[in-house]
């Protein structure tokens, strides 16, 4: 006579715990994003100043981002401060409040153009910067 496996036995087995752990790990890894500060070192290491930013190409601007974030940590910025440092936005990302600047070489194809954008997601109520993104991301 063939023995039928009890469905409850799997539920209480070590395999259940392993399957649950693997599912949670895969969900966690899919949800984690690399911060902009961690992405930008591959672009280069030029010194940032507002004057240099205003006078350079998008490639050179990308190279300045590491220096920019060292001088101006992301959590400390507001939209008016970003505009004062980087000037008028050169791109558009989803809403007028979001400040977007084209950076890097024109080797990227996205719905926003041929270059990456540095985007400052801005809180409409208080002008604070909620998040900073590279669109599309480097990694």
Beta strands, then each sheet from edge to edge (+ up, - down):
strand 1: 99-103
strand 2: 116-122
strand 3: 129-135
sheet 1: 1+ 2- 3+
end
